[in-house]
């Protein structure tokens, strides 16, 4: 798998954080840090995509069935009660 150079603009605060990771020895260079952090971000976005697709599928099922496809009795009340505690 090849690699390509991609110009990118970063704000000062982000660049300072990248430089701090390099200065602390977490990464050997800005490029290494950015490659790794982008890789982490892409994986996280991939997980979010899976969740969004699943929710979309639930909405499709609800539309087809005319009702929600999964009912967890009491779960909504429990969730709302738990939220009130915090």
ZAVEXLO-199245 format. One record per atom (N, C-alpha, C, CB): residue number from 1; residue in one letter; chain; atom name; z, y, x. Coordinates in pm, 1 decimal. Atoms other than C-alpha are relative to their C-alpha. Last residue first. Glycine has a CB too. Layout:
{marro NUM,A,A,CA,{Z,Y,X}} ...
This chain:
{marro 86,X,A,N,{27.5,-64.6,-128.5}} {marro 86,X,A,CA,{3730.2,1261.2,-2725.6}} {marro 86,X,A,C,{-40.3,142.7,-15.6}} {marro 86,X,A,CB,{-106.5,-73.1,73.7}} {marro 85,X,A,N,{-114.4,11.1,-89.9}} {marro 85,X,A,CA,{3901.3,1087.0,-3016.3}} {marro 85,X,A,C,{-20.3,78.2,129.3}} {marro 85,X,A,CB,{26.6,-145.4,32.0}} {marro 84,X,A,N,{-99.7,-100.8,38.5}} {marro 84,X,A,CA,{3641.9,1208.6,-3267.9}} {marro 84,X,A,C,{119.8,-0.3,95.2}} {marro 84,X,A,CB,{47.8,-24.8,-144.0}} {marro 83,X,A,N,{47.1,-130.4,-48.6}} {marro 83,X,A,CA,{3371.4,1009.0,-3089.7}} {marro 83,X,A,C,{103.0,108.5,-28.2}} {marro 83,X,A,CB,{-134.6,36.8,-65.3}} {marro 82,X,A,N,{-21.7,-5.5,-145.6}} {marro 82,X,A,CA,{3568.4,689.3,-3144.3}} {marro 82,X,A,C,{-41.6,134.1,56.8}} {marro 82,X,A,CB,{-77.2,-111.9,70.2}} {marro 81,X,A,N,{-144.3,-12.0,-21.2}} {marro 81,X,A,CA,{3581.8,749.7,-3520.7}} {marro 81,X,A,C,{32.2,11.6,148.6}} {marro 81,X,A,CB,{73.5,-120.5,-60.9}} {marro 80,X,A,N,{-38.8,-136.5,35.2}} {marro 80,X,A,CA,{3207.5,813.7,-3530.2}} {marro 80,X,A,C,{149.0,22.2,21.3}} {marro 80,X,A,CB,{-37.0,30.2,-145.0}} {marro 79,X,A,N,{55.3,-90.0,-100.0}} {marro 79,X,A,CA,{3137.5,491.5,-3342.8}} {marro 79,X,A,C,{42.6,143.9,-27.1}} {marro 79,X,A,CB,{-152.3,-10.6,2.7}} {marro 78,X,A,N,{-78.3,17.5,-120.9}} {marro 78,X,A,CA,{3370.8,292.2,-3567.7}} {marro 78,X,A,C,{-47.4,96.2,109.2}} {marro 78,X,A,CB,{-8.7,-145.1,48.6}} {marro 77,X,A,N,{-131.5,-60.5,24.4}} {marro 77,X,A,CA,{3208.7,431.4,-3881.7}} {marro 77,X,A,C,{86.7,-7.9,125.0}} {marro 77,X,A,CB,{70.7,-69.4,-118.0}} {marro 76,X,A,N,{18.7,-143.8,4.7}} {marro 76,X,A,CA,{2865.3,349.7,-3742.0}} {marro 76,X,A,C,{132.4,70.4,-22.1}} {marro 76,X,A,CB,{-98.8,37.7,-109.4}} {marro 75,X,A,N,{20.0,-52.9,-134.7}} {marro 75,X,A,CA,{2973.0,1.8,-3641.2}} {marro 75,X,A,C,{-16.3,150.1,1.1}} {marro 75,X,A,CB,{-120.1,-63.7,63.4}} {marro 74,X,A,N,{-119.3,-65.1,-52.8}} {marro 74,X,A,CA,{3120.4,-89.3,-3978.0}} {marro 74,X,A,C,{-19.0,65.8,135.4}} {marro 74,X,A,CB,{109.3,-98.7,9.8}} {marro 73,X,A,N,{-101.3,-42.6,95.4}} {marro 73,X,A,CA,{2845.2,-333.8,-4060.7}} {marro 73,X,A,C,{121.1,60.1,70.1}} {marro 73,X,A,CB,{42.9,-117.0,-86.7}} {marro 72,X,A,N,{-124.5,45.2,-62.0}} {marro 72,X,A,CA,{2581.9,-351.0,-3791.5}} {marro 72,X,A,C,{113.5,55.7,-84.5}} {marro 72,X,A,CB,{11.5,46.4,151.1}} {marro 71,X,A,N,{-119.9,-61.9,56.5}} {marro 71,X,A,CA,{2256.4,-330.0,-3975.1}} {marro 71,X,A,C,{121.1,-61.6,66.4}} {marro 71,X,A,CB,{6.1,-17.7,-154.7}} {marro 70,X,A,N,{-124.0,58.7,-51.6}} {marro 70,X,A,CA,{1929.2,-394.1,-3796.9}} {marro 70,X,A,C,{117.0,75.6,-60.8}} {marro 70,X,A,CB,{5.3,5.0,156.8}} {marro 69,X,A,N,{14.3,142.6,-31.5}} {marro 69,X,A,CA,{1583.5,-343.9,-3945.1}} {marro 69,X,A,C,{128.6,-67.4,46.3}} {marro 69,X,A,CB,{-103.8,-16.9,105.4}} {marro 68,X,A,N,{-25.2,17.7,-142.7}} {marro 68,X,A,CA,{1658.5,-14.9,-4124.1}} {marro 68,X,A,C,{0.1,-148.7,34.2}} {marro 68,X,A,CB,{134.2,65.4,40.7}} {marro 67,X,A,N,{-144.6,-2.2,-24.8}} {marro 67,X,A,CA,{1494.6,-12.0,-4463.3}} {marro 67,X,A,C,{20.2,-16.3,150.1}} {marro 67,X,A,CB,{75.5,-113.4,-81.1}} {marro 66,X,A,N,{-60.0,-91.9,96.5}} {marro 66,X,A,CA,{1147.1,32.2,-4609.9}} {marro 66,X,A,C,{150.5,10.2,15.9}} {marro 66,X,A,CB,{-32.9,-43.6,-140.4}} {marro 65,X,A,N,{-94.5,70.0,87.3}} {marro 65,X,A,CA,{1035.9,-280.8,-4423.6}} {marro 65,X,A,C,{57.1,89.2,-109.6}} {marro 65,X,A,CB,{112.9,-56.7,82.2}} {marro 64,X,A,N,{63.6,117.7,60.3}} {marro 64,X,A,CA,{723.3,-134.1,-4262.5}} {marro 64,X,A,C,{89.6,-66.0,-104.2}} {marro 64,X,A,CB,{-36.4,-101.3,108.0}} {marro 63,X,A,N,{106.6,-46.8,88.2}} {marro 63,X,A,CA,{878.9,209.1,-4202.7}} {marro 63,X,A,C,{-66.1,-116.3,-73.1}} {marro 63,X,A,CB,{-104.6,78.1,79.7}} {marro 62,X,A,N,{-63.6,-64.8,114.5}} {marro 62,X,A,CA,{1199.0,57.5,-4065.4}} {marro 62,X,A,C,{-105.3,47.1,-99.7}} {marro 62,X,A,CB,{86.7,118.6,46.1}} {marro 61,X,A,N,{-53.3,105.9,86.3}} {marro 61,X,A,CA,{997.7,-175.4,-3843.8}} {marro 61,X,A,C,{65.2,57.8,-124.8}} {marro 61,X,A,CB,{101.2,-85.4,76.7}} {marro 60,X,A,N,{115.1,66.5,62.1}} {marro 60,X,A,CA,{800.2,119.8,-3707.2}} {marro 60,X,A,C,{46.9,-109.2,-95.8}} {marro 60,X,A,CB,{-93.1,-59.9,107.9}} {marro 59,X,A,N,{50.0,-90.5,104.1}} {marro 59,X,A,CA,{1123.9,312.7,-3646.3}} {marro 59,X,A,C,{-119.7,-60.0,-72.6}} {marro 59,X,A,CB,{-38.4,135.1,60.8}} {marro 58,X,A,N,{-96.0,5.0,111.0}} {marro 58,X,A,CA,{1268.0,11.3,-3463.0}} {marro 58,X,A,C,{-44.1,91.4,-114.1}} {marro 58,X,A,CB,{140.7,40.1,48.6}} {marro 57,X,A,N,{23.7,126.8,69.4}} {marro 57,X,A,CA,{951.3,-9.0,-3249.9}} {marro 57,X,A,C,{95.4,-15.3,-119.0}} {marro 57,X,A,CB,{16.7,-118.7,97.5}} {marro 56,X,A,N,{123.6,-16.3,77.5}} {marro 56,X,A,CA,{986.2,360.7,-3160.4}} {marro 56,X,A,C,{-30.5,-126.6,-81.0}} {marro 56,X,A,CB,{-118.7,33.1,93.9}} {marro 55,X,A,N,{-36.7,-82.1,115.7}} {marro 55,X,A,CA,{1346.3,293.5,-3057.0}} {marro 55,X,A,C,{-122.2,23.6,-88.3}} {marro 55,X,A,CB,{60.4,135.1,45.5}} {marro 54,X,A,N,{-78.5,84.1,90.1}} {marro 54,X,A,CA,{1230.3,9.3,-2832.5}} {marro 54,X,A,C,{39.7,77.6,-125.6}} {marro 54,X,A,CB,{125.5,-53.0,71.7}} {marro 53,X,A,N,{91.6,94.6,65.2}} {marro 53,X,A,CA,{955.0,224.1,-2678.0}} {marro 53,X,A,C,{74.6,-87.9,-99.4}} {marro 53,X,A,CB,{-70.9,-87.6,104.8}} {marro 52,X,A,N,{78.6,-76.1,97.3}} {marro 52,X,A,CA,{1207.2,502.5,-2609.0}} {marro 52,X,A,C,{-95.9,-92.2,-74.7}} {marro 52,X,A,CB,{-78.2,113.1,69.9}} {marro 51,X,A,N,{-88.4,-31.9,112.5}} {marro 51,X,A,CA,{1444.1,255.9,-2443.8}} {marro 51,X,A,C,{-77.1,74.2,-108.5}} {marro 51,X,A,CB,{120.4,84.3,47.2}} {marro 50,X,A,N,{-24.7,125.8,72.3}} {marro 50,X,A,CA,{1169.6,113.9,-2221.9}} {marro 50,X,A,C,{86.4,26.8,-123.5}} {marro 50,X,A,CB,{69.1,-104.6,92.8}} {marro 49,X,A,N,{124.0,34.4,72.0}} {marro 49,X,A,CA,{1059.6,466.8,-2124.4}} {marro 49,X,A,C,{18.7,-126.9,-82.5}} {marro 49,X,A,CB,{-117.4,-18.4,99.3}} {marro 48,X,A,N,{0.6,-85.0,118.9}} {marro 48,X,A,CA,{1419.5,556.2,-2032.8}} {marro 48,X,A,C,{-122.8,-31.9,-84.2}} {marro 48,X,A,CB,{2.2,150.3,38.8}} {marro 47,X,A,N,{-99.9,55.2,92.2}} {marro 47,X,A,CA,{1425.3,260.0,-1794.9}} {marro 47,X,A,C,{2.8,79.5,-130.1}} {marro 47,X,A,CB,{139.9,-0.1,65.3}} {marro 46,X,A,N,{53.0,125.7,52.8}} {marro 46,X,A,CA,{1100.6,373.0,-1633.4}} {marro 46,X,A,C,{95.4,-63.7,-98.5}} {marro 46,X,A,CB,{-29.0,-96.7,112.9}} {marro 45,X,A,N,{92.8,-38.1,105.8}} {marro 45,X,A,CA,{1242.0,725.2,-1598.0}} {marro 45,X,A,C,{-60.9,-125.1,-63.0}} {marro 45,X,A,CB,{-111.0,92.7,55.3}} {marro 44,X,A,N,{-81.1,-44.4,112.8}} {marro 44,X,A,CA,{1531.1,578.0,-1401.0}} {marro 44,X,A,C,{-87.5,39.4,-117.8}} {marro 44,X,A,CB,{88.8,117.1,41.0}} {marro 43,X,A,N,{-62.3,118.1,61.5}} {marro 43,X,A,CA,{1296.4,384.4,-1175.3}} {marro 43,X,A,C,{79.0,39.3,-123.6}} {marro 43,X,A,CB,{91.7,-71.7,100.4}} {marro 42,X,A,N,{106.5,72.2,69.8}} {marro 42,X,A,CA,{1088.0,698.4,-1114.1}} {marro 42,X,A,C,{56.5,-124.6,-67.6}} {marro 42,X,A,CB,{-113.3,-38.4,97.9}} {marro 41,X,A,N,{33.3,-70.2,123.6}} {marro 41,X,A,CA,{1400.3,897.1,-1029.4}} {marro 41,X,A,C,{-104.9,-72.4,-81.3}} {marro 41,X,A,CB,{-47.6,138.9,30.6}} {marro 40,X,A,N,{-113.7,17.8,91.4}} {marro 40,X,A,CA,{1518.9,641.8,-774.2}} {marro 40,X,A,C,{-30.6,64.4,-134.7}} {marro 40,X,A,CB,{129.4,60.7,60.5}} {marro 39,X,A,N,{2.1,140.5,41.3}} {marro 39,X,A,CA,{1174.2,635.6,-609.6}} {marro 39,X,A,C,{111.4,-27.7,-101.1}} {marro 39,X,A,CB,{14.8,-92.9,122.9}} {marro 38,X,A,N,{107.7,10.9,98.5}} {marro 38,X,A,CA,{1172.0,1016.5,-604.7}} {marro 38,X,A,C,{-8.2,-142.5,-52.4}} {marro 38,X,A,CB,{-135.2,42.6,61.3}} {marro 37,X,A,N,{-47.9,-62.4,123.0}} {marro 37,X,A,CA,{1512.4,1014.2,-433.6}} {marro 37,X,A,C,{-106.0,-2.7,-109.9}} {marro 37,X,A,CB,{42.4,143.6,27.4}} {marro 36,X,A,N,{-101.9,84.1,61.7}} {marro 36,X,A,CA,{1392.9,763.5,-174.7}} {marro 36,X,A,C,{46.7,58.5,-133.2}} {marro 36,X,A,CB,{118.9,-17.1,94.5}} {marro 35,X,A,N,{60.7,127.6,42.4}} {marro 35,X,A,CA,{1069.7,945.0,-92.0}} {marro 35,X,A,C,{101.0,-84.8,-76.5}} {marro 35,X,A,CB,{-53.1,-78.7,122.5}} {marro 34,X,A,N,{80.0,-24.4,119.5}} {marro 34,X,A,CA,{1248.6,1282.2,-88.6}} {marro 34,X,A,C,{-65.7,-127.5,-51.3}} {marro 34,X,A,CB,{-106.0,104.6,28.6}} {marro 33,X,A,N,{-89.3,-29.8,112.1}} {marro 33,X,A,CA,{1514.4,1161.4,152.1}} {marro 33,X,A,C,{-80.2,17.5,-128.8}} {marro 33,X,A,CB,{83.0,126.9,29.1}} {marro 32,X,A,N,{-66.2,125.0,37.7}} {marro 32,X,A,CA,{1260.6,1000.5,386.3}} {marro 32,X,A,C,{89.2,21.1,-121.4}} {marro 32,X,A,CB,{82.5,-55.2,117.3}} {marro 31,X,A,N,{99.8,88.4,61.8}} {marro 31,X,A,CA,{1048.0,1314.8,385.5}} {marro 31,X,A,C,{62.6,-130.1,-47.1}} {marro 31,X,A,CB,{-113.0,-29.9,98.2}} {marro 30,X,A,N,{23.2,-46.2,136.1}} {marro 30,X,A,CA,{1349.1,1538.5,447.9}} {marro 30,X,A,C,{-96.7,-94.8,-71.8}} {marro 30,X,A,CB,{-55.5,144.6,0.3}} {marro 29,X,A,N,{87.9,-115.7,14.0}} {marro 29,X,A,CA,{1433.3,1331.8,751.7}} {marro 29,X,A,C,{-8.2,41.8,-146.1}} {marro 29,X,A,CB,{-140.6,-31.0,55.0}} {marro 28,X,A,N,{43.7,-47.0,-131.4}} {marro 28,X,A,CA,{1665.7,1063.6,890.2}} {marro 28,X,A,C,{-85.8,125.6,-8.2}} {marro 28,X,A,CB,{-76.8,-108.9,70.5}} {marro 27,X,A,N,{143.2,17.9,-22.3}} {marro 27,X,A,CA,{1852.8,1010.4,564.5}} {marro 27,X,A,C,{-36.0,57.2,136.1}} {marro 27,X,A,CB,{-83.5,67.8,-112.3}} {marro 26,X,A,N,{37.0,89.9,108.1}} {marro 26,X,A,CA,{2223.6,964.6,493.7}} {marro 26,X,A,C,{-148.1,-35.0,11.3}} {marro 26,X,A,CB,{31.1,63.6,-137.7}} {marro 25,X,A,N,{49.2,126.9,-51.0}} {marro 25,X,A,CA,{2292.5,1112.5,836.0}} {marro 25,X,A,C,{-35.1,-101.5,-107.7}} {marro 25,X,A,CB,{101.0,-58.6,90.3}} {marro 24,X,A,N,{-108.8,98.4,7.8}} {marro 24,X,A,CA,{2512.9,1392.5,708.3}} {marro 24,X,A,C,{-43.1,-137.1,50.1}} {marro 24,X,A,CB,{50.3,-11.6,-143.1}} {marro 23,X,A,N,{-102.0,-36.9,-99.2}} {marro 23,X,A,CA,{2254.8,1645.4,829.4}} {marro 23,X,A,C,{117.1,-97.2,2.0}} {marro 23,X,A,CB,{51.2,140.1,-27.7}} {marro 22,X,A,N,{56.1,28.1,-132.5}} {marro 22,X,A,CA,{1980.2,1465.7,631.5}} {marro 22,X,A,C,{104.9,29.1,107.7}} {marro 22,X,A,CB,{-128.6,84.5,24.8}} {marro 21,X,A,N,{7.8,146.0,-10.9}} {marro 21,X,A,CA,{2188.4,1460.9,313.1}} {marro 21,X,A,C,{-54.9,-41.7,136.1}} {marro 21,X,A,CB,{-87.8,-57.7,-112.2}} {marro 20,X,A,N,{-137.2,47.6,-19.5}} {marro 20,X,A,CA,{2270.2,1828.9,370.8}} {marro 20,X,A,C,{4.0,-152.2,12.7}} {marro 20,X,A,CB,{89.6,45.5,-116.5}} {marro 19,X,A,N,{-35.7,-22.0,-140.2}} {marro 19,X,A,CA,{1901.7,1909.0,415.7}} {marro 19,X,A,C,{141.3,-49.4,30.6}} {marro 19,X,A,CB,{-11.8,148.2,34.7}} {marro 18,X,A,N,{77.5,96.6,-78.4}} {marro 18,X,A,CA,{1823.1,1752.3,78.5}} {marro 18,X,A,C,{38.2,12.0,147.3}} {marro 18,X,A,CB,{-153.0,22.5,-19.0}} {marro 17,X,A,N,{-61.4,131.0,23.4}} {marro 17,X,A,CA,{2105.0,1950.9,-83.3}} {marro 17,X,A,C,{-72.4,-109.3,79.2}} {marro 17,X,A,CB,{-1.3,-33.8,-150.6}} {marro 16,X,A,N,{-128.7,3.2,-72.3}} {marro 16,X,A,CA,{1980.6,2273.0,76.9}} {marro 16,X,A,C,{67.5,-135.8,-15.5}} {marro 16,X,A,CB,{94.1,111.8,-51.2}} {marro 15,X,A,N,{31.0,20.1,-141.5}} {marro 15,X,A,CA,{1627.5,2196.2,-45.2}} {marro 15,X,A,C,{127.0,-3.5,84.6}} {marro 15,X,A,CB,{-93.3,110.3,50.0}} {marro 14,X,A,N,{42.5,139.2,-16.9}} {marro 14,X,A,CA,{1754.5,2155.3,-399.6}} {marro 14,X,A,C,{-27.4,-29.8,146.4}} {marro 14,X,A,CB,{-125.1,-29.3,-84.5}} {marro 13,X,A,N,{-117.7,85.6,17.8}} {marro 13,X,A,CA,{1944.5,2485.9,-381.4}} {marro 13,X,A,C,{-35.4,-147.5,20.7}} {marro 13,X,A,CB,{60.4,20.6,-140.0}} {marro 12,X,A,N,{-88.3,-4.4,-117.3}} {marro 12,X,A,CA,{1647.8,2672.8,-233.6}} {marro 12,X,A,C,{119.1,-94.1,-11.7}} {marro 12,X,A,CB,{49.8,140.9,21.6}} {marro 11,X,A,N,{-83.4,-119.7,-3.2}} {marro 11,X,A,CA,{1402.6,2568.0,-505.0}} {marro 11,X,A,C,{98.9,-11.1,116.6}} {marro 11,X,A,CB,{75.4,19.2,-135.6}} {marro 10,X,A,N,{-137.9,24.8,40.0}} {marro 10,X,A,CA,{1148.4,2303.6,-420.2}} {marro 10,X,A,C,{77.0,131.1,3.7}} {marro 10,X,A,CB,{66.8,-106.0,91.8}} {marro 9,X,A,N,{-85.3,-118.8,-14.3}} {marro 9,X,A,CA,{770.1,2326.5,-402.6}} {marro 9,X,A,C,{138.7,-35.4,-52.8}} {marro 9,X,A,CB,{-60.3,124.5,-76.9}} {marro 8,X,A,N,{-94.5,-21.6,109.3}} {marro 8,X,A,CA,{573.8,2006.1,-343.7}} {marro 8,X,A,C,{82.7,125.0,29.6}} {marro 8,X,A,CB,{92.3,-124.2,-19.6}} {marro 7,X,A,N,{-75.2,-125.2,-14.2}} {marro 7,X,A,CA,{270.3,1916.6,-138.1}} {marro 7,X,A,C,{90.4,20.2,-120.9}} {marro 7,X,A,CB,{-95.9,120.6,16.4}} {marro 6,X,A,N,{1.0,-74.6,124.8}} {marro 6,X,A,CA,{179.4,1549.1,-169.9}} {marro 6,X,A,C,{81.5,127.5,20.7}} {marro 6,X,A,CB,{57.1,-85.7,-118.2}} {marro 5,X,A,N,{-80.2,-121.6,-10.8}} {marro 5,X,A,CA,{81.8,1357.9,142.6}} {marro 5,X,A,C,{-15.6,76.8,-130.1}} {marro 5,X,A,CB,{-43.1,87.4,123.3}} {marro 4,X,A,N,{71.5,-126.4,2.7}} {marro 4,X,A,CA,{-49.7,1014.9,63.1}} {marro 4,X,A,C,{98.0,113.9,15.8}} {marro 4,X,A,CB,{-80.1,15.2,-129.7}} {marro 3,X,A,N,{-79.9,-114.4,43.1}} {marro 3,X,A,CA,{65.5,662.4,128.6}} {marro 3,X,A,C,{-84.6,125.4,9.7}} {marro 3,X,A,CB,{129.2,13.8,85.1}} {marro 2,X,A,N,{11.3,-120.7,-79.7}} {marro 2,X,A,CA,{-107.5,331.6,149.4}} {marro 2,X,A,C,{91.7,109.1,-50.5}} {marro 2,X,A,CB,{-142.1,48.7,0.9}} {marro 1,X,A,N,{0.0,-117.6,85.4}} {marro 1,X,A,CA,{0.0,0.0,0.0}} {marro 1,X,A,C,{0.0,122.8,89.2}} {marro 1,X,A,CB,{122.2,0.4,-96.7}} 
